[in-house]
Amino acid sequence: MTTPLLPLGTERLLLRLFTPDDLDDLYAYQGLSEVARFLYRPPLTREQCVQSLTRRAAGTAWAEDGDDLVVAVCPVGESKVVGEVVLKLASARARQVEIGWAFNPEYGGRGYATEAARAVAALAFAELGAHRLFARLDVLNTGSVRVCERLAMRREAHLVENDLDDERWGSEYVYAMLAREWKVDRT
């Protein structure tokens, strides 16, 4: 597998690597408890966002288990980052790729998450050679459930109380799609 070419464009969005100039925008949503609660971790501090940006801006080799690619999502014509889509190489040998996303709630309800996730899923299958793309999400994250369903991913599992944050047990859904299903769905 190889590192994909970025930026990517959709009808309304530009998808690109993060830069150090994106700190304020990244912190604007990664520092929110309402975003972090679905990621089973506390909100990021500004310093943690600085560290994250350094890693994100470097890209990835996309060769070993755990390598990830984090794509900044910007409305066309704007430099503002409204969210991100992440691809994580879960298994290089089996070509299993996890997809996830986090968006600033201020930009919710506009279809940005679905549009960006669709473009990044296409990248995973067409350029990165993914065999299986999957998403793990909190069952209470109804917005992400809708994104998975709009992408025509199938719900494969419901994991009950499989994760614990500081306040509650969390349950997860696992959604997935195979490369051959992506191709059929897109023709």
mmCIF file of the C-alpha atoms, coordinates in Angstrom:
data_MODEL
# 
_entry.id   MODEL 
# 
loop_
_atom_site.group_PDB 
_atom_site.id 
_atom_site.type_symbol 
_atom_site.label_atom_id 
_atom_site.label_alt_id 
_atom_site.label_comp_id 
_atom_site.label_asym_id 
_atom_site.label_entity_id 
_atom_site.label_seq_id 
_atom_site.pdbx_PDB_ins_code 
_atom_site.Cartn_x 
_atom_site.Cartn_y 
_atom_site.Cartn_z 
_atom_site.occupancy 
_atom_site.B_iso_or_equiv 
_atom_site.pdbx_formal_charge 
_atom_site.auth_seq_id 
_atom_site.auth_comp_id 
_atom_site.auth_asym_id 
_atom_site.auth_atom_id 
_atom_site.pdbx_PDB_model_num 
ATOM 1   C CA . MET A 1 1   ? 0.000   0.000  0.000   1.00 0.00 ? 1   MET A CA 1 
ATOM 2   C CA . THR A 1 2   ? 1.117   3.542  -0.623  1.00 0.00 ? 2   THR A CA 1 
ATOM 3   C CA . THR A 1 3   ? 0.377   6.964  0.767   1.00 0.00 ? 3   THR A CA 1 
ATOM 4   C CA . PRO A 1 4   ? -2.477  8.546  -1.221  1.00 0.00 ? 4   PRO A CA 1 
ATOM 5   C CA . LEU A 1 5   ? -2.238  11.743 -3.150  1.00 0.00 ? 5   LEU A CA 1 
ATOM 6   C CA . LEU A 1 6   ? -3.881  14.668 -1.430  1.00 0.00 ? 6   LEU A CA 1 
ATOM 7   C CA . PRO A 1 7   ? -5.660  17.022 -1.638  1.00 0.00 ? 7   PRO A CA 1 
ATOM 8   C CA . LEU A 1 8   ? -8.955  15.542 -2.806  1.00 0.00 ? 8   LEU A CA 1 
ATOM 9   C CA . GLY A 1 9   ? -11.955 17.553 -3.835  1.00 0.00 ? 9   GLY A CA 1 
ATOM 10  C CA . THR A 1 10  ? -15.665 16.870 -3.672  1.00 0.00 ? 10  THR A CA 1 
ATOM 11  C CA . GLU A 1 11  ? -18.530 19.064 -4.791  1.00 0.00 ? 11  GLU A CA 1 
ATOM 12  C CA . ARG A 1 12  ? -18.404 21.140 -1.593  1.00 0.00 ? 12  ARG A CA 1 
ATOM 13  C CA . LEU A 1 13  ? -15.241 20.102 0.232   1.00 0.00 ? 13  LEU A CA 1 
ATOM 14  C CA . LEU A 1 14  ? -11.477 20.092 0.038   1.00 0.00 ? 14  LEU A CA 1 
ATOM 15  C CA . LEU A 1 15  ? -9.780  17.191 1.836   1.00 0.00 ? 15  LEU A CA 1 
ATOM 16  C CA . ARG A 1 16  ? -6.112  17.732 2.633   1.00 0.00 ? 16  ARG A CA 1 
ATOM 17  C CA . LEU A 1 17  ? -3.401  17.030 5.167   1.00 0.00 ? 17  LEU A CA 1 
ATOM 18  C CA . PHE A 1 18  ? -3.433  19.133 8.315   1.00 0.00 ? 18  PHE A CA 1 
ATOM 19  C CA . THR A 1 19  ? -0.936  21.972 8.698   1.00 0.00 ? 19  THR A CA 1 
ATOM 20  C CA . PRO A 1 20  ? 0.291   23.793 11.829  1.00 0.00 ? 20  PRO A CA 1 
ATOM 21  C CA . ASP A 1 21  ? -1.985  26.696 10.842  1.00 0.00 ? 21  ASP A CA 1 
ATOM 22  C CA . ASP A 1 22  ? -5.016  24.493 11.620  1.00 0.00 ? 22  ASP A CA 1 
ATOM 23  C CA . LEU A 1 23  ? -4.476  24.560 15.389  1.00 0.00 ? 23  LEU A CA 1 
ATOM 24  C CA . ASP A 1 24  ? -7.366  26.857 16.313  1.00 0.00 ? 24  ASP A CA 1 
ATOM 25  C CA . ASP A 1 25  ? -9.830  24.970 14.118  1.00 0.00 ? 25  ASP A CA 1 
ATOM 26  C CA . LEU A 1 26  ? -8.686  21.560 15.393  1.00 0.00 ? 26  LEU A CA 1 
ATOM 27  C CA . TYR A 1 27  ? -8.888  22.633 19.020  1.00 0.00 ? 27  TYR A CA 1 
ATOM 28  C CA . ALA A 1 28  ? -12.342 24.161 18.398  1.00 0.00 ? 28  ALA A CA 1 
ATOM 29  C CA . TYR A 1 29  ? -13.846 20.651 18.114  1.00 0.00 ? 29  TYR A CA 1 
ATOM 30  C CA . GLN A 1 30  ? -11.268 18.273 19.599  1.00 0.00 ? 30  GLN A CA 1 
ATOM 31  C CA . GLY A 1 31  ? -11.435 20.271 22.832  1.00 0.00 ? 31  GLY A CA 1 
ATOM 32  C CA . LEU A 1 32  ? -15.193 19.746 23.186  1.00 0.00 ? 32  LEU A CA 1 
ATOM 33  C CA . SER A 1 33  ? -16.574 17.174 25.615  1.00 0.00 ? 33  SER A CA 1 
ATOM 34  C CA . GLU A 1 34  ? -19.517 16.528 23.260  1.00 0.00 ? 34  GLU A CA 1 
ATOM 35  C CA . VAL A 1 35  ? -17.048 15.364 20.585  1.00 0.00 ? 35  VAL A CA 1 
ATOM 36  C CA . ALA A 1 36  ? -14.676 13.481 22.895  1.00 0.00 ? 36  ALA A CA 1 
ATOM 37  C CA . ARG A 1 37  ? -17.433 11.474 24.600  1.00 0.00 ? 37  ARG A CA 1 
ATOM 38  C CA . PHE A 1 38  ? -17.926 9.421  21.444  1.00 0.00 ? 38  PHE A CA 1 
ATOM 39  C CA . LEU A 1 39  ? -14.181 8.817  21.194  1.00 0.00 ? 39  LEU A CA 1 
ATOM 40  C CA . TYR A 1 40  ? -13.933 7.320  24.713  1.00 0.00 ? 40  TYR A CA 1 
ATOM 41  C CA . ARG A 1 41  ? -11.369 9.838  25.856  1.00 0.00 ? 41  ARG A CA 1 
ATOM 42  C CA . PRO A 1 42  ? -11.301 13.265 27.468  1.00 0.00 ? 42  PRO A CA 1 
ATOM 43  C CA . PRO A 1 43  ? -11.307 16.398 25.313  1.00 0.00 ? 43  PRO A CA 1 
ATOM 44  C CA . LEU A 1 44  ? -7.857  17.281 23.988  1.00 0.00 ? 44  LEU A CA 1 
ATOM 45  C CA . THR A 1 45  ? -5.968  20.185 25.472  1.00 0.00 ? 45  THR A CA 1 
ATOM 46  C CA . ARG A 1 46  ? -4.511  22.847 23.203  1.00 0.00 ? 46  ARG A CA 1 
ATOM 47  C CA . GLU A 1 47  ? -1.035  21.355 23.786  1.00 0.00 ? 47  GLU A CA 1 
ATOM 48  C CA . GLN A 1 48  ? -2.282  17.885 22.813  1.00 0.00 ? 48  GLN A CA 1 
ATOM 49  C CA . CYS A 1 49  ? -3.694  19.405 19.624  1.00 0.00 ? 49  CYS A CA 1 
ATOM 50  C CA . VAL A 1 50  ? -0.257  20.918 18.859  1.00 0.00 ? 50  VAL A CA 1 
ATOM 51  C CA . GLN A 1 51  ? 1.322   17.469 19.254  1.00 0.00 ? 51  GLN A CA 1 
ATOM 52  C CA . SER A 1 52  ? -1.404  15.880 17.162  1.00 0.00 ? 52  SER A CA 1 
ATOM 53  C CA . LEU A 1 53  ? -0.927  18.412 14.363  1.00 0.00 ? 53  LEU A CA 1 
ATOM 54  C CA . THR A 1 54  ? 2.788   17.677 14.172  1.00 0.00 ? 54  THR A CA 1 
ATOM 55  C CA . ARG A 1 55  ? 2.061   13.986 13.651  1.00 0.00 ? 55  ARG A CA 1 
ATOM 56  C CA . ARG A 1 56  ? -0.864  14.579 11.274  1.00 0.00 ? 56  ARG A CA 1 
ATOM 57  C CA . ALA A 1 57  ? 1.054   17.010 9.047   1.00 0.00 ? 57  ALA A CA 1 
ATOM 58  C CA . ALA A 1 58  ? 3.786   14.412 8.514   1.00 0.00 ? 58  ALA A CA 1 
ATOM 59  C CA . GLY A 1 59  ? 1.360   12.009 6.819   1.00 0.00 ? 59  GLY A CA 1 
ATOM 60  C CA . THR A 1 60  ? 1.930   8.272  6.955   1.00 0.00 ? 60  THR A CA 1 
ATOM 61  C CA . ALA A 1 61  ? 3.958   5.558  5.280   1.00 0.00 ? 61  ALA A CA 1 
ATOM 62  C CA . TRP A 1 62  ? 0.740   3.499  5.062   1.00 0.00 ? 62  TRP A CA 1 
ATOM 63  C CA . ALA A 1 63  ? 2.615   0.218  5.297   1.00 0.00 ? 63  ALA A CA 1 
ATOM 64  C CA . GLU A 1 64  ? 2.328   -1.210 8.813   1.00 0.00 ? 64  GLU A CA 1 
ATOM 65  C CA . ASP A 1 65  ? -0.512  -2.066 11.157  1.00 0.00 ? 65  ASP A CA 1 
ATOM 66  C CA . GLY A 1 66  ? -1.511  1.071  13.034  1.00 0.00 ? 66  GLY A CA 1 
ATOM 67  C CA . ASP A 1 67  ? -0.421  3.552  10.352  1.00 0.00 ? 67  ASP A CA 1 
ATOM 68  C CA . ASP A 1 68  ? -3.072  6.194  9.929   1.00 0.00 ? 68  ASP A CA 1 
ATOM 69  C CA . LEU A 1 69  ? -3.995  9.012  7.636   1.00 0.00 ? 69  LEU A CA 1 
ATOM 70  C CA . VAL A 1 70  ? -5.919  11.951 9.072   1.00 0.00 ? 70  VAL A CA 1 
ATOM 71  C CA . VAL A 1 71  ? -7.534  14.214 6.498   1.00 0.00 ? 71  VAL A CA 1 
ATOM 72  C CA . ALA A 1 72  ? -8.634  17.776 7.256   1.00 0.00 ? 72  ALA A CA 1 
ATOM 73  C CA . VAL A 1 73  ? -12.068 18.680 5.869   1.00 0.00 ? 73  VAL A CA 1 
ATOM 74  C CA . CYS A 1 74  ? -12.528 22.253 4.603   1.00 0.00 ? 74  CYS A CA 1 
ATOM 75  C CA . PRO A 1 75  ? -15.460 23.809 2.744   1.00 0.00 ? 75  PRO A CA 1 
ATOM 76  C CA . VAL A 1 76  ? -14.388 24.732 -0.800  1.00 0.00 ? 76  VAL A CA 1 
ATOM 77  C CA . GLY A 1 77  ? -12.999 28.245 -0.938  1.00 0.00 ? 77  GLY A CA 1 
ATOM 78  C CA . GLU A 1 78  ? -12.329 28.405 2.807   1.00 0.00 ? 78  GLU A CA 1 
ATOM 79  C CA . SER A 1 79  ? -9.207  27.600 4.788   1.00 0.00 ? 79  SER A CA 1 
ATOM 80  C CA . LYS A 1 80  ? -11.261 26.730 7.896   1.00 0.00 ? 80  LYS A CA 1 
ATOM 81  C CA . VAL A 1 81  ? -11.142 23.082 9.025   1.00 0.00 ? 81  VAL A CA 1 
ATOM 82  C CA . VAL A 1 82  ? -14.619 21.871 10.034  1.00 0.00 ? 82  VAL A CA 1 
ATOM 83  C CA . GLY A 1 83  ? -13.678 18.283 10.812  1.00 0.00 ? 83  GLY A CA 1 
ATOM 84  C CA . GLU A 1 84  ? -11.572 15.294 9.927   1.00 0.00 ? 84  GLU A CA 1 
ATOM 85  C CA . VAL A 1 85  ? -11.762 11.798 8.508   1.00 0.00 ? 85  VAL A CA 1 
ATOM 86  C CA . VAL A 1 86  ? -9.303  9.156  9.669   1.00 0.00 ? 86  VAL A CA 1 
ATOM 87  C CA . LEU A 1 87  ? -8.171  5.978  7.958   1.00 0.00 ? 87  LEU A CA 1 
ATOM 88  C CA . LYS A 1 88  ? -6.262  3.521  10.130  1.00 0.00 ? 88  LYS A CA 1 
ATOM 89  C CA . LEU A 1 89  ? -4.507  0.479  8.709   1.00 0.00 ? 89  LEU A CA 1 
ATOM 90  C CA . ALA A 1 90  ? -5.822  -2.167 11.087  1.00 0.00 ? 90  ALA A CA 1 
ATOM 91  C CA . SER A 1 91  ? -4.181  -5.070 9.233   1.00 0.00 ? 91  SER A CA 1 
ATOM 92  C CA . ALA A 1 92  ? -1.776  -4.572 6.346   1.00 0.00 ? 92  ALA A CA 1 
ATOM 93  C CA . ARG A 1 93  ? -1.769  -8.287 5.562   1.00 0.00 ? 93  ARG A CA 1 
ATOM 94  C CA . ALA A 1 94  ? -5.565  -8.583 5.414   1.00 0.00 ? 94  ALA A CA 1 
ATOM 95  C CA . ARG A 1 95  ? -6.029  -5.063 3.959   1.00 0.00 ? 95  ARG A CA 1 
ATOM 96  C CA . GLN A 1 96  ? -8.436  -4.112 6.769   1.00 0.00 ? 96  GLN A CA 1 
ATOM 97  C CA . VAL A 1 97  ? -8.924  -0.362 7.141   1.00 0.00 ? 97  VAL A CA 1 
ATOM 98  C CA . GLU A 1 98  ? -10.838 1.439  9.879   1.00 0.00 ? 98  GLU A CA 1 
ATOM 99  C CA . ILE A 1 99  ? -12.564 4.708  9.018   1.00 0.00 ? 99  ILE A CA 1 
ATOM 100 C CA . GLY A 1 100 ? -13.687 7.317  11.503  1.00 0.00 ? 100 GLY A CA 1 
ATOM 101 C CA . TRP A 1 101 ? -14.588 10.987 11.619  1.00 0.00 ? 101 TRP A CA 1 
ATOM 102 C CA . ALA A 1 102 ? -14.945 13.885 14.004  1.00 0.00 ? 102 ALA A CA 1 
ATOM 103 C CA . PHE A 1 103 ? -16.570 17.204 13.134  1.00 0.00 ? 103 PHE A CA 1 
ATOM 104 C CA . ASN A 1 104 ? -17.144 20.521 14.781  1.00 0.00 ? 104 ASN A CA 1 
ATOM 105 C CA . PRO A 1 105 ? -20.811 20.415 15.899  1.00 0.00 ? 105 PRO A CA 1 
ATOM 106 C CA . GLU A 1 106 ? -21.124 24.010 14.700  1.00 0.00 ? 106 GLU A CA 1 
ATOM 107 C CA . TYR A 1 107 ? -21.111 22.597 11.147  1.00 0.00 ? 107 TYR A CA 1 
ATOM 108 C CA . GLY A 1 108 ? -23.465 19.682 11.802  1.00 0.00 ? 108 GLY A CA 1 
ATOM 109 C CA . GLY A 1 109 ? -26.494 18.908 9.689   1.00 0.00 ? 109 GLY A CA 1 
ATOM 110 C CA . ARG A 1 110 ? -24.906 19.992 6.403   1.00 0.00 ? 110 ARG A CA 1 
ATOM 111 C CA . GLY A 1 111 ? -23.903 16.553 5.135   1.00 0.00 ? 111 GLY A CA 1 
ATOM 112 C CA . TYR A 1 112 ? -20.188 17.301 5.384   1.00 0.00 ? 112 TYR A CA 1 
ATOM 113 C CA . ALA A 1 113 ? -19.394 14.098 7.309   1.00 0.00 ? 113 ALA A CA 1 
ATOM 114 C CA . THR A 1 114 ? -21.129 11.881 4.755   1.00 0.00 ? 114 THR A CA 1 
ATOM 115 C CA . GLU A 1 115 ? -19.590 13.680 1.781   1.00 0.00 ? 115 GLU A CA 1 
ATOM 116 C CA . ALA A 1 116 ? -16.081 13.568 3.251   1.00 0.00 ? 116 ALA A CA 1 
ATOM 117 C CA . ALA A 1 117 ? -16.381 9.960  4.455   1.00 0.00 ? 117 ALA A CA 1 
ATOM 118 C CA . ARG A 1 118 ? -17.616 8.866  1.016   1.00 0.00 ? 118 ARG A CA 1 
ATOM 119 C CA . ALA A 1 119 ? -14.586 10.469 -0.663  1.00 0.00 ? 119 ALA A CA 1 
ATOM 120 C CA . VAL A 1 120 ? -12.147 8.966  1.843   1.00 0.00 ? 120 VAL A CA 1 
ATOM 121 C CA . ALA A 1 121 ? -13.797 5.532  1.554   1.00 0.00 ? 121 ALA A CA 1 
ATOM 122 C CA . ALA A 1 122 ? -13.331 5.718  -2.223  1.00 0.00 ? 122 ALA A CA 1 
ATOM 123 C CA . LEU A 1 123 ? -9.670  6.573  -1.609  1.00 0.00 ? 123 LEU A CA 1 
ATOM 124 C CA . ALA A 1 124 ? -9.304  3.588  0.728   1.00 0.00 ? 124 ALA A CA 1 
ATOM 125 C CA . PHE A 1 125 ? -10.680 1.167  -1.850  1.00 0.00 ? 125 PHE A CA 1 
ATOM 126 C CA . ALA A 1 126 ? -9.314  2.646  -5.082  1.00 0.00 ? 126 ALA A CA 1 
ATOM 127 C CA . GLU A 1 127 ? -5.883  3.952  -4.076  1.00 0.00 ? 127 GLU A CA 1 
ATOM 128 C CA . LEU A 1 128 ? -4.978  2.156  -0.870  1.00 0.00 ? 128 LEU A CA 1 
ATOM 129 C CA . GLY A 1 129 ? -6.209  -1.282 -1.900  1.00 0.00 ? 129 GLY A CA 1 
ATOM 130 C CA . ALA A 1 130 ? -8.465  -1.869 1.089   1.00 0.00 ? 130 ALA A CA 1 
ATOM 131 C CA . HIS A 1 131 ? -10.319 -5.165 1.060   1.00 0.00 ? 131 HIS A CA 1 
ATOM 132 C CA . ARG A 1 132 ? -12.583 -4.313 3.995   1.00 0.00 ? 132 ARG A CA 1 
ATOM 133 C CA . LEU A 1 133 ? -13.452 -0.904 5.425   1.00 0.00 ? 133 LEU A CA 1 
ATOM 134 C CA . PHE A 1 134 ? -15.015 -0.788 8.866   1.00 0.00 ? 134 PHE A CA 1 
ATOM 135 C CA . ALA A 1 135 ? -16.196 1.779  11.395  1.00 0.00 ? 135 ALA A CA 1 
ATOM 136 C CA . ARG A 1 136 ? -16.618 1.399  15.158  1.00 0.00 ? 136 ARG A CA 1 
ATOM 137 C CA . LEU A 1 137 ? -18.947 3.872  16.808  1.00 0.00 ? 137 LEU A CA 1 
ATOM 138 C CA . ASP A 1 138 ? -20.808 4.475  20.015  1.00 0.00 ? 138 ASP A CA 1 
ATOM 139 C CA . VAL A 1 139 ? -24.419 3.334  19.703  1.00 0.00 ? 139 VAL A CA 1 
ATOM 140 C CA . LEU A 1 140 ? -25.551 6.720  21.049  1.00 0.00 ? 140 LEU A CA 1 
ATOM 141 C CA . ASN A 1 141 ? -23.772 8.518  18.205  1.00 0.00 ? 141 ASN A CA 1 
ATOM 142 C CA . THR A 1 142 ? -26.810 8.623  15.930  1.00 0.00 ? 142 THR A CA 1 
ATOM 143 C CA . GLY A 1 143 ? -25.149 11.030 13.507  1.00 0.00 ? 143 GLY A CA 1 
ATOM 144 C CA . SER A 1 144 ? -22.362 8.554  12.811  1.00 0.00 ? 144 SER A CA 1 
ATOM 145 C CA . VAL A 1 145 ? -24.849 5.702  12.513  1.00 0.00 ? 145 VAL A CA 1 
ATOM 146 C CA . ARG A 1 146 ? -26.582 7.702  9.764   1.00 0.00 ? 146 ARG A CA 1 
ATOM 147 C CA . VAL A 1 147 ? -23.268 8.354  7.995   1.00 0.00 ? 147 VAL A CA 1 
ATOM 148 C CA . CYS A 1 148 ? -22.486 4.612  7.937   1.00 0.00 ? 148 CYS A CA 1 
ATOM 149 C CA . GLU A 1 149 ? -25.937 3.817  6.607   1.00 0.00 ? 149 GLU A CA 1 
ATOM 150 C CA . ARG A 1 150 ? -25.690 6.525  3.916   1.00 0.00 ? 150 ARG A CA 1 
ATOM 151 C CA . LEU A 1 151 ? -22.433 4.915  2.814   1.00 0.00 ? 151 LEU A CA 1 
ATOM 152 C CA . ALA A 1 152 ? -24.340 1.609  2.489   1.00 0.00 ? 152 ALA A CA 1 
ATOM 153 C CA . MET A 1 153 ? -22.181 -0.064 5.124   1.00 0.00 ? 153 MET A CA 1 
ATOM 154 C CA . ARG A 1 154 ? -23.768 -3.004 6.906   1.00 0.00 ? 154 ARG A CA 1 
ATOM 155 C CA . ARG A 1 155 ? -24.027 -3.290 10.673  1.00 0.00 ? 155 ARG A CA 1 
ATOM 156 C CA . GLU A 1 156 ? -21.988 -6.359 11.557  1.00 0.00 ? 156 GLU A CA 1 
ATOM 157 C CA . ALA A 1 157 ? -21.916 -6.218 15.334  1.00 0.00 ? 157 ALA A CA 1 
ATOM 158 C CA . HIS A 1 158 ? -23.384 -4.657 18.437  1.00 0.00 ? 158 HIS A CA 1 
ATOM 159 C CA . LEU A 1 159 ? -20.830 -4.824 21.252  1.00 0.00 ? 159 LEU A CA 1 
ATOM 160 C CA . VAL A 1 160 ? -22.568 -4.282 24.581  1.00 0.00 ? 160 VAL A CA 1 
ATOM 161 C CA . GLU A 1 161 ? -20.741 -2.318 27.290  1.00 0.00 ? 161 GLU A CA 1 
ATOM 162 C CA . ASN A 1 162 ? -17.367 -3.034 25.709  1.00 0.00 ? 162 ASN A CA 1 
ATOM 163 C CA . ASP A 1 163 ? -15.656 0.235  26.655  1.00 0.00 ? 163 ASP A CA 1 
ATOM 164 C CA . LEU A 1 164 ? -15.535 2.409  29.746  1.00 0.00 ? 164 LEU A CA 1 
ATOM 165 C CA . ASP A 1 165 ? -14.888 6.112  30.031  1.00 0.00 ? 165 ASP A CA 1 
ATOM 166 C CA . ASP A 1 166 ? -14.847 8.105  33.263  1.00 0.00 ? 166 ASP A CA 1 
ATOM 167 C CA . GLU A 1 167 ? -18.633 8.197  33.534  1.00 0.00 ? 167 GLU A CA 1 
ATOM 168 C CA . ARG A 1 168 ? -20.271 5.308  31.741  1.00 0.00 ? 168 ARG A CA 1 
ATOM 169 C CA . TRP A 1 169 ? -20.023 2.000  29.980  1.00 0.00 ? 169 TRP A CA 1 
ATOM 170 C CA . GLY A 1 170 ? -20.207 2.440  26.239  1.00 0.00 ? 170 GLY A CA 1 
ATOM 171 C CA . SER A 1 171 ? -21.614 0.076  23.664  1.00 0.00 ? 171 SER A CA 1 
ATOM 172 C CA . GLU A 1 172 ? -20.465 0.050  20.062  1.00 0.00 ? 172 GLU A CA 1 
ATOM 173 C CA . TYR A 1 173 ? -21.729 -0.805 16.626  1.00 0.00 ? 173 TYR A CA 1 
ATOM 174 C CA . VAL A 1 174 ? -19.378 -2.126 13.998  1.00 0.00 ? 174 VAL A CA 1 
ATOM 175 C CA . TYR A 1 175 ? -20.259 -1.266 10.403  1.00 0.00 ? 175 TYR A CA 1 
ATOM 176 C CA . ALA A 1 176 ? -18.336 -2.581 7.387   1.00 0.00 ? 176 ALA A CA 1 
ATOM 177 C CA . MET A 1 177 ? -18.178 -2.880 3.635   1.00 0.00 ? 177 MET A CA 1 
ATOM 178 C CA . LEU A 1 178 ? -16.017 -4.956 1.297   1.00 0.00 ? 178 LEU A CA 1 
ATOM 179 C CA . ALA A 1 179 ? -14.287 -3.549 -1.780  1.00 0.00 ? 179 ALA A CA 1 
ATOM 180 C CA . ARG A 1 180 ? -16.529 -5.596 -4.092  1.00 0.00 ? 180 ARG A CA 1 
ATOM 181 C CA . GLU A 1 181 ? -19.625 -4.183 -2.362  1.00 0.00 ? 181 GLU A CA 1 
ATOM 182 C CA . TRP A 1 182 ? -18.320 -0.641 -2.763  1.00 0.00 ? 182 TRP A CA 1 
ATOM 183 C CA . LYS A 1 183 ? -17.816 -1.209 -6.499  1.00 0.00 ? 183 LYS A CA 1 
ATOM 184 C CA . VAL A 1 184 ? -21.289 -2.699 -6.950  1.00 0.00 ? 184 VAL A CA 1 
ATOM 185 C CA . ASP A 1 185 ? -22.923 0.094  -4.975  1.00 0.00 ? 185 ASP A CA 1 
ATOM 186 C CA . ARG A 1 186 ? -21.166 2.772  -7.055  1.00 0.00 ? 186 ARG A CA 1 
ATOM 187 C CA . THR A 1 187 ? -22.009 1.445  -10.550 1.00 0.00 ? 187 THR A CA 1 
# 
